[in-house]
Amino acid sequence: MLRTLRPENLNVSATEGRVLIDGPGVAVTLNVEAASALSDQLLAGCTLARQQKRAAISQASHSGPSSSG
């Protein structure tokens, strides 16, 4: 089952030149380059998810009950 992680459940820190991400079901250590690339990918994913959410809201508001009949 997929679980949506909330920011308050994640701990991101750095030690000895590595980035640590720890949370429920997640424990990752990344080097700086990998962490930076992941950050870019997460930002791109967030942008796309926000666009999808806005499109879904817009579509829902335009697909109300039909007045024909």
Summary of the structure (lengths in Angstrom):
residues: 69
radius of gyration: 18.8
end to end distance: 43.4
largest distance: 69.4
contacts: 123
relative contact order: 0.10
helix: 49%
strand: 25%
